[in-house]
Amino acid sequence: MLKKYIIRLLLFSVILSAAAYILFEFVLGQYYLPVFPFLILFFTLVSISIHYLLLKASNFRIAKFSTFFMGSTSAKLFLYIIFLVIYVLVDKSNAVSFLLTFLTLYFLFTIFETFSLLIDLKEKN
């Protein structure tokens, strides 16, 4: 199941990168940040890690899985906040562009992760 998820995630990341390239190249060029490809990589790696842990936790009782799910979501959010704060402190001049880009990627990856987890858990059961 993890292999299928990684393939779906990589495909999603490529499509997202292509859409972002078109958007930044033709519409929002002044807002492009050189760190953007690293953001995609960062979200991809965090998503794979969390998904792997959630698949392992799905072997537990539903109550334990729910607790683990909430804990992993909180830990992921905390990691993201730390990353945001560090970047904004380092590059204050691009803070608004970075925050908007990060927030957009956060929502897109969260939606993807949720649907993928539901698909994988249905297959598992």
C-alpha positions in Angstrom: 0.0 0.0 0.0 2.8 2.4 0.8 4.3 1.9 -2.7 0.9 2.8 -4.3 0.7 5.9 -2.1 4.3 7.0 -3.1 3.5 6.6 -6.8 0.2 8.6 -6.4 2.0 11.2 -4.3 4.9 11.6 -6.8 2.3 11.9 -9.7 0.4 14.5 -7.6 3.7 16.4 -6.9 4.6 16.4 -10.6 1.2 17.6 -11.7 1.3 20.3 -8.9 4.8 21.4 -10.0 3.7 21.6 -13.6 0.6 23.7 -12.7 2.7 25.9 -10.5 5.3 26.4 -13.3 2.6 27.5 -15.7 1.0 29.8 -13.1 4.3 31.4 -12.0 5.7 31.6 -15.6 2.6 33.3 -17.1 0.5 34.9 -14.4 2.3 35.3 -11.0 6.0 35.5 -12.0 6.7 38.3 -9.5 5.7 36.0 -6.6 7.9 33.0 -7.5 10.3 32.0 -4.8 13.4 29.9 -5.6 12.6 27.8 -2.6 9.4 26.5 -4.2 10.8 23.2 -5.5 12.2 22.5 -2.0 8.7 23.2 -0.5 7.3 20.5 -2.8 10.0 18.1 -1.7 9.5 19.0 1.9 5.7 18.3 1.7 6.3 15.1 -0.2 8.8 13.7 2.4 6.6 14.7 5.3 3.6 13.2 3.6 5.3 9.9 3.0 6.6 9.7 6.6 3.2 10.4 8.1 1.3 8.1 5.8 3.7 5.3 6.6 3.2 5.8 10.3 -0.6 6.0 9.9 -0.6 2.7 7.9 1.3 1.1 10.7 -1.0 2.5 13.3 -4.1 1.2 11.3 -3.2 -2.2 12.7 -4.3 -1.1 16.1 -7.8 -0.7 17.5 -9.8 2.2 16.1 -9.5 4.2 19.4 -5.8 3.9 19.4 -5.6 4.7 15.7 -7.7 7.8 16.2 -5.4 9.0 19.0 -2.4 8.3 16.8 -4.0 10.1 13.9 -4.7 13.2 15.9 -1.2 13.1 17.4 0.5 12.8 14.1 -1.6 15.6 12.7 -0.6 17.8 15.6 3.1 16.9 15.3 3.0 17.6 11.5 1.3 21.0 12.1 3.9 21.9 14.8 6.7 20.9 12.4 5.2 23.1 9.7 4.9 26.1 12.1 8.5 25.7 13.1 9.5 25.6 9.5 7.4 28.7 8.7 8.8 30.7 11.6 12.4 29.9 10.7 11.9 30.8 7.1 10.1 34.1 7.8 12.8 35.1 10.2 15.5 34.3 7.7 13.8 35.9 4.7 11.5 38.7 5.9 11.3 40.4 2.5 9.5 37.4 0.9 7.4 36.5 4.0 4.0 37.2 2.5 4.7 35.3 -0.8 6.2 32.4 1.2 3.3 32.2 3.6 0.7 32.2 0.8 2.6 29.6 -1.2 3.1 27.5 1.9 -0.6 27.7 2.9 -1.7 26.8 -0.5 0.6 23.7 -0.6 -0.5 22.8 2.9 -4.2 22.7 1.9 -3.5 20.8 -1.4 -1.3 18.2 0.3 -3.7 17.8 3.2 -6.6 17.1 0.9 -4.5 14.6 -1.1 -3.3 12.9 2.1 -6.8 12.6 3.5 -8.3 11.0 0.3 -5.3 8.7 -0.1 -5.5 7.5 3.5 -9.2 6.8 3.1 -8.5 4.8 -0.1 -5.7 2.9 1.5 -7.7 2.1 4.7 -10.7 0.9 2.5 -8.3 -1.4 0.6 -6.8 -2.7 3.8 -10.2 -3.6 5.3 
